[in-house]
């Protein structure tokens, strides 16, 4: 408990000292890969990896590994039960403070995804509950709401944007808000690539992040075929 108290104190101190020390004046980067692997008509397996840096391409912030089992209720509704393993460096400073280094989190989550279209616009709504088992800290609970809108420019190119709000189910209530915009390219029906900008807002701090993401779909029901071609 002493370790996490000191960790929180260091984090709050780095926010209030100056923008230089929190990295607010730096362009951070997130490199991400997401896969959806169909295993039956109703079931699929989600897997992702995200590598996040405080600065562009360096100064490690976080490694997030996440997976989930998805069940399609209908064409436009899906529920998921998942697990994440997250390693985080909580400070912008590139070395340990008083022996404090990275800490680990195990995360269980449940979510509902709803989809709809209005003309060419495609909407996705994600409602997620998380139980966060953070190293040396009591279990934390969090709710998240994610709204994405996608607009196709043609068969290959598209624009996409989302906003996601994080609400803690304990004090403090507000966690963070993420506002994102990107341009995407469909390599084929199973692969697309997105490059975009994320504004990550916390209480008293805002961070700019460059994002590059690869999305892959596979169908494991089909034997003897290369499904990503």
Buried (B, 14 or more C-beta within 10 A) or exposed (E): EEBBEBBEEBBEEBBEEEEEBBBBEBBBBBBBBBBBBBBEEEEBBBBBBBBBBBBEEEBBBBBBBBBBBBEBEEEEBBBBEBEBEBBBBBBBBEEEBEEBEBBEBBBBBBBBBBBEEEEEEBBBBBBBBBBBEBBEBEEBEBBBEBEBBBEBEEEEEBBBBBBBBBBBEEEEEEBBBBBBBBEBEBBEEBBBBBEBBBBBBBEEBEBBBBBBBBBBBBBEEEEEEEBBE
